[in-house]
Amino acid sequence: MHREPRPEDHRLGTRRDLYAAAAAILLVAAAIVIGHHIEQRDGTLRVSWPPLYANWLPHVGPGTPAALAVAVLLVAYGPPLAARLPWRGLLAASYAAASAWTWSLALIDGWHWGIARRLTTKYEYLQVIDRFQNIPETLREFSGFILLDSPDHWPAHIAGHPPAATVTFVLLDRIGLGGGAWAGVWCLVVGATTCLAVLVTVRALASEQLARRAAPFLVLAPAAVWAGTSADGYFAAVAAWSVALLALAVTARRPWPRRTAACGSGLLFGLTCYLSYGLTLCAVIGLAVLLLGRGREWLRVLPYVLLGFVVVPAVFTAYGFNWWEAYHLLVERYYQGAAGVRPYAYWVWANLACTVLVVGLATVAGLRRAGGVLWGRSFRTPQARLALLVAGALLALLIADLSGMSKAETERIWLPFAMWLLAAGAFLPRARPWLVAQGVLALTVNHLLLTGW
């Protein structure tokens, strides 16, 4: 028999949420204190302000007033507007608000460092635009420049990613949108659509009500500190839309929309794998989506997903780039650099502290509630279905963590996984206090630290 929650149940749930948030704060504090001790002792962490790749630099900037205003407006009006707006209006408003939040946070560091210069530093993609004059020839020779001891080796980010990441910025340059400013704008504009992909997915697989409850948390995300200043925000958007299209495919009732969405999902997942090697783990989130589809709908969907998926690998392979060969060389290059000295014993748990700073305390509390929903429940309820989706993203993140291929800098690298965790905010009964915590965290980090990406 179903029993209505009593006031004491709500109080107990809130108390447990606060315990979870307190534990997360202690984790972050431990990562900061222990990390600074290790770095001062032997310098093996290779970051200036562990556990983040950042420098201590309290500052304000032209984006400060806008960021404060956006945060206040989202806390005050976000939840009621998310509940009342028509669905398409909610999507439009969410994109506008997410864009405003991301832009204002980036501009706290000023136009030059906050947007225009981020992708032009010595590690970044725009450093090698001139070496892609002949794209097919460069792709054939790409793997020969991955290792650190190879002549004229690629900078860190180019070597660390398949060439679709760099080719994106090469193509922007070819159409007249060259330079760091246009590259930064591209990542901001595309990256802000990630919240829309998550909303579409939650509505398709769980319920519109839960999507509406999640919307303010997806918009006012601490993750925007890094989504607006690195190419990983762009990667997160491509990965998220591949999942969203898969969700639409497995819930579609007519063949043509199902097949179209499935092909689009496969195409974007193929691109995702050629943007970042580690994002193959988004397949774990995709598996959760297939499990949540209608009946055995996944049997009809999967062939079309595979059909779309082969397109990008086929193109790059035809031009001479071998993904598997490059990946194995990348693993070797990874340990030739900072990862060769960064201690796994610290980063395997400090990475999770980074994730707390990316997703915020509201998400920690939401994940606690999601775990309670999953415990002993069937996947027929909307809440349990959302919890399974979030659990898929968390599992992908934990696999990446245990692999040892994510030692530091996960505040940007794990954005494609972290954005899905934000949807757990839908489980929180009172949104506003937690939204305040989210906004304060993002503003504090962005004003006290100069992030590296």
C-alpha positions in Angstrom: 0.0 0.0 0.0 1.3 3.4 -0.9 1.8 5.7 2.1 1.9 9.5 1.7 5.2 11.0 3.0 4.9 12.5 6.5 6.6 15.8 7.5 9.2 13.8 9.5 10.1 11.9 6.3 10.8 15.2 4.6 12.9 16.3 7.5 14.9 13.1 7.5 15.4 13.3 3.7 16.7 16.9 4.0 19.0 15.9 6.9 20.5 13.1 4.8 20.9 15.5 1.9 22.9 17.8 4.1 25.0 14.9 5.3 25.8 14.0 1.7 26.7 17.6 1.0 28.9 17.8 4.1 30.7 14.6 3.1 31.3 16.1 -0.4 32.7 19.3 1.2 35.1 17.2 3.3 36.2 15.3 0.2 37.0 18.6 -1.5 38.8 20.0 1.6 40.9 16.8 1.8 41.8 17.0 -1.8 42.9 20.7 -1.4 44.9 20.2 1.8 46.5 16.9 0.8 47.1 18.0 -2.7 48.9 21.2 -1.7 51.0 19.2 0.7 52.0 16.7 -2.1 52.6 19.5 -4.6 54.8 21.5 -2.2 56.7 18.4 -1.2 57.6 16.9 -4.6 55.7 18.7 -7.3 54.3 15.5 -8.8 50.7 16.6 -9.1 51.6 19.1 -11.8 48.8 21.5 -11.0 49.1 24.9 -9.2 46.0 24.7 -7.1 45.1 21.0 -6.6 42.8 19.4 -7.3 41.9 21.9 -10.0 44.1 22.9 -12.9 44.1 26.6 -11.9 46.0 29.4 -10.2 44.9 31.3 -7.1 44.0 34.7 -8.4 41.1 36.6 -6.7 39.7 38.9 -9.3 36.6 40.5 -10.8 35.9 41.3 -14.4 33.4 42.7 -16.9 31.3 39.5 -16.5 30.9 39.9 -12.7 27.8 42.1 -12.6 26.1 40.0 -15.3 27.0 36.7 -13.6 25.5 37.9 -10.3 22.4 39.1 -12.0 21.9 35.9 -13.9 22.4 33.8 -10.8 19.8 35.9 -8.8 17.2 35.8 -11.6 17.6 32.0 -12.1 17.2 31.4 -8.4 14.2 33.7 -8.1 12.4 32.8 -11.3 13.9 29.6 -12.6 11.8 27.0 -10.8 8.4 28.7 -11.4 9.1 29.5 -15.0 10.3 25.9 -15.6 7.0 24.7 -14.3 4.8 27.0 -16.3 6.3 27.7 -19.6 5.2 25.7 -22.7 7.7 23.0 -23.5 9.2 24.7 -26.5 9.3 27.9 -24.6 11.1 26.2 -21.8 13.8 24.8 -24.2 14.3 28.3 -25.7 14.4 29.9 -22.3 16.8 27.3 -21.0 19.2 27.8 -23.9 19.1 31.6 -23.5 19.7 31.3 -19.7 22.5 28.7 -20.0 24.2 30.9 -22.7 23.9 34.0 -20.5 25.3 32.1 -17.5 28.2 30.6 -19.4 29.1 33.9 -21.2 29.0 35.9 -18.0 31.2 33.5 -16.1 33.7 33.4 -19.0 33.8 37.2 -19.1 34.7 37.4 -15.4 38.2 36.6 -16.8 37.8 39.3 -19.5 37.3 38.9 -23.2 41.0 38.2 -23.9 41.7 35.4 -21.5 38.1 34.4 -20.8 37.2 33.7 -24.5 39.6 34.9 -27.2 42.9 33.4 -26.0 41.9 30.1 -24.3 42.2 27.9 -27.4 45.4 29.6 -28.7 47.8 28.6 -25.9 50.8 26.3 -26.6 48.7 23.2 -25.7 45.7 24.0 -27.8 44.2 23.2 -31.2 44.7 26.6 -32.9 48.5 26.2 -32.6 48.5 23.7 -35.5 46.0 25.2 -38.0 48.8 25.9 -40.5 49.9 22.3 -40.4 46.5 21.2 -41.9 46.9 23.0 -45.2 46.4 19.5 -46.8 43.9 17.8 -44.6 44.0 14.3 -46.2 47.8 14.2 -46.1 47.9 15.5 -42.5 45.4 12.8 -41.4 47.6 10.1 -43.0 50.6 11.3 -41.1 48.7 12.3 -37.9 49.8 9.3 -35.8 53.5 9.9 -36.6 53.5 13.0 -34.5 51.8 11.8 -31.4 54.8 10.6 -29.3 56.7 13.2 -27.5 60.1 12.0 -28.9 58.8 12.3 -32.6 60.2 15.2 -34.6 57.8 18.2 -34.6 55.4 16.3 -32.2 51.9 17.6 -31.7 51.1 19.8 -28.7 49.4 18.1 -25.8 45.7 18.5 -26.8 46.2 17.7 -30.4 48.1 14.5 -29.6 45.6 13.6 -26.9 42.6 13.7 -29.1 41.5 12.1 -32.4 41.8 14.6 -35.3 38.1 15.5 -35.5 38.7 17.9 -32.6 41.4 19.8 -34.5 39.7 19.5 -37.9 36.7 21.3 -36.4 38.8 24.4 -35.8 40.6 24.0 -39.2 37.2 24.1 -40.9 36.1 27.1 -39.0 39.3 28.8 -40.1 38.6 27.8 -43.7 35.1 29.4 -43.7 36.5 32.7 -42.4 35.9 32.1 -38.7 39.6 31.8 -37.7 41.3 32.8 -34.5 40.8 32.3 -30.9 37.7 34.5 -30.6 35.7 32.6 -33.1 36.9 29.3 -31.7 35.8 30.4 -28.2 32.4 31.6 -29.4 31.9 28.3 -31.2 32.5 26.3 -28.0 30.2 28.6 -26.0 27.4 28.6 -28.5 27.4 24.9 -29.1 28.3 23.9 -25.6 25.2 25.7 -24.2 22.9 23.3 -26.1 24.0 20.4 -23.8 21.3 21.3 -21.3 18.7 21.1 -24.1 19.9 17.6 -25.0 19.6 16.4 -21.4 16.1 17.9 -21.1 14.9 16.2 -24.2 16.3 12.9 -23.0 14.8 13.2 -19.5 11.4 14.1 -21.0 11.5 11.2 -23.5 12.7 8.5 -21.0 11.2 9.6 -17.7 8.6 12.4 -17.7 8.2 16.1 -18.7 7.6 17.0 -15.0 11.0 15.7 -14.0 12.6 17.4 -17.0 11.0 20.7 -15.9 12.3 20.1 -12.3 15.8 19.4 -13.7 15.9 22.5 -16.0 17.1 25.1 -13.4 19.9 22.8 -12.2 21.0 22.2 -15.8 21.1 25.9 -16.5 22.7 27.2 -13.3 25.5 24.7 -13.4 29.0 25.2 -11.9 30.1 23.1 -14.9 29.6 26.3 -17.0 32.9 27.6 -15.5 34.7 25.1 -17.7 32.2 24.5 -20.4 32.6 28.1 -21.6 36.4 28.0 -21.6 37.4 24.7 -23.2 36.7 22.6 -26.3 35.3 20.0 -24.0 32.1 22.0 -23.8 31.7 21.4 -27.5 32.5 17.7 -27.1 29.9 17.5 -24.3 27.2 18.9 -26.6 27.9 16.5 -29.5 27.9 13.5 -27.0 24.7 14.7 -25.3 22.8 15.1 -28.6 23.9 11.6 -29.6 22.2 10.3 -26.4 19.2 12.5 -26.9 18.5 11.3 -30.4 18.9 7.7 -29.2 16.3 8.4 -26.5 13.9 9.8 -29.1 14.5 6.8 -31.3 13.7 4.2 -28.7 10.5 6.0 -27.6 9.3 6.9 -31.1 6.0 5.2 -32.2 6.4 5.7 -36.0 9.1 4.1 -38.1 10.4 7.2 -40.0 11.1 9.4 -36.9 12.6 6.3 -35.2 15.0 5.5 -38.0 16.0 9.1 -38.6 16.7 9.7 -34.9 18.7 6.5 -34.7 20.8 7.3 -37.7 21.5 10.8 -36.3 22.4 9.3 -32.9 24.9 6.9 -34.5 26.4 9.6 -36.7 27.0 11.9 -33.7 28.3 9.1 -31.5 30.8 8.3 -34.3 31.9 11.9 -34.3 32.1 11.9 -30.5 34.6 9.0 -30.6 36.7 11.0 -33.1 36.6 14.1 -30.9 37.9 12.4 -27.7 39.1 8.8 -27.1 37.7 8.7 -23.6 34.2 9.6 -24.8 33.7 6.1 -26.1 32.5 5.6 -22.5 29.3 7.5 -23.5 28.2 4.2 -24.8 27.5 3.3 -21.2 24.9 6.1 -21.1 23.6 4.9 -24.4 23.2 1.4 -23.0 21.0 2.9 -20.2 18.9 4.6 -22.8 18.4 1.3 -24.7 17.3 -0.4 -21.5 14.8 2.4 -20.9 13.2 2.2 -24.4 9.8 0.9 -25.1 9.8 -2.9 -24.9 12.2 -4.4 -27.4 12.3 -1.2 -29.4 16.1 -1.2 -29.2 16.1 -4.2 -31.6 14.6 -2.0 -34.3 16.8 1.0 -33.4 20.2 -0.6 -33.1 20.8 -1.4 -36.9 20.1 2.2 -37.8 22.4 3.5 -35.0 25.2 1.3 -36.3 24.5 2.5 -39.9 24.9 6.1 -38.8 27.9 5.3 -36.5 30.1 3.9 -39.3 30.1 7.1 -41.3 32.7 9.1 -39.4 35.1 6.2 -38.8 34.8 5.3 -42.5 35.7 8.8 -43.6 38.7 9.2 -41.3 39.9 5.6 -42.1 39.6 6.3 -45.8 41.8 9.4 -45.4 44.4 7.2 -43.6 43.8 7.8 -39.9 43.9 4.6 -37.8 41.9 5.2 -34.6 43.3 2.1 -32.7 46.9 2.8 -33.7 46.6 6.4 -32.6 44.9 5.5 -29.3 47.8 3.1 -28.3 50.3 5.8 -29.2 48.3 8.3 -27.2 48.5 6.0 -24.1 52.3 5.9 -24.5 52.4 9.7 -25.0 50.1 10.2 -21.9 52.7 8.5 -19.7 55.6 10.4 -21.4 54.1 13.6 -20.0 52.7 14.8 -16.7 50.7 11.6 -16.2 53.9 9.7 -15.9 54.6 11.4 -12.5 51.1 12.2 -11.3 50.3 9.8 -8.5 47.3 7.5 -9.2 46.7 7.1 -5.4 45.8 10.8 -5.1 44.0 11.4 -8.3 41.8 8.3 -8.2 39.8 10.0 -5.4 40.8 13.7 -5.9 39.2 13.5 -9.4 35.9 12.9 -7.6 36.5 16.1 -5.6 37.0 17.9 -8.9 33.6 16.5 -10.0 32.0 17.9 -6.8 33.2 21.3 -7.8 31.8 20.8 -11.4 28.4 19.5 -10.5 27.8 21.2 -7.1 26.4 20.2 -3.8 22.8 20.1 -5.2 23.9 17.3 -7.5 25.5 15.4 -4.7 22.2 15.5 -2.7 20.3 14.6 -5.8 22.5 11.6 -6.5 21.9 10.4 -2.9 18.1 10.6 -3.6 18.6 8.8 -6.9 20.3 6.0 -5.1 17.4 5.7 -2.8 15.0 5.6 -5.8 16.9 2.8 -7.4 17.0 0.7 -4.3 14.4 -2.0 -4.6 12.4 -0.2 -7.3 11.3 -1.3 -10.8 12.1 0.9 -13.8 8.5 1.6 -14.5 8.3 4.8 -12.5 9.6 8.0 -14.0 11.8 8.6 -11.0 13.5 5.2 -11.3 14.0 5.7 -15.0 15.7 9.0 -14.4 17.8 7.5 -11.7 19.0 4.8 -14.0 19.9 7.3 -16.7 21.9 9.3 -14.1 23.5 6.1 -12.8 24.7 5.3 -16.4 26.5 8.6 -16.5 28.0 8.0 -13.0 29.2 4.6 -14.0 30.9 6.0 -17.1 32.6 8.6 -15.0 33.8 6.0 -12.5 35.2 3.7 -15.2 37.1 6.7 -16.6 38.4 7.4 -13.1 39.6 3.9 -12.4 41.2 3.6 -15.8 44.1 5.8 -14.7 43.8 7.8 -18.0 42.2 10.7 -16.2 44.7 12.0 -13.7 43.9 15.7 -13.2 42.1 18.2 -15.4 38.9 16.2 -15.1 36.9 19.4 -14.4 36.9 19.8 -18.2 37.6 16.2 -19.5 34.5 14.8 -17.7 32.1 17.5 -18.7 30.3 15.1 -21.1 29.5 12.8 -18.1 29.0 15.5 -15.5 26.3 17.3 -17.4 24.0 14.2 -17.0 24.6 14.1 -13.3 23.0 17.6 -13.0 19.6 16.1 -13.9 19.6 14.5 -10.4 18.6 17.9 -9.1 15.0 17.0 -10.2 14.8 14.7 -7.1 15.3 17.6 -4.7 11.9 18.7 -3.1 13.0 22.4 -2.6 15.0 23.8 -5.5 15.8 27.3 -4.5 18.2 26.7 -1.5 20.1 24.2 -3.6 20.2 26.6 -6.6 21.7 29.2 -4.3 24.5 26.7 -3.4 25.1 26.0 -7.1 25.4 29.7 -8.0 27.6 30.6 -5.0 30.0 27.7 -5.8 30.4 28.7 -9.5 30.9 32.4 -8.7 33.3 31.6 -5.9 35.5 29.4 -8.0 35.5 31.7 -11.0 36.3 34.8 -8.9 39.0 33.2 -6.7 40.8 31.1 -9.3 42.0 31.6 -12.8 41.1 28.3 -14.4 43.5 26.8 -16.9 41.0 25.9 -19.5 
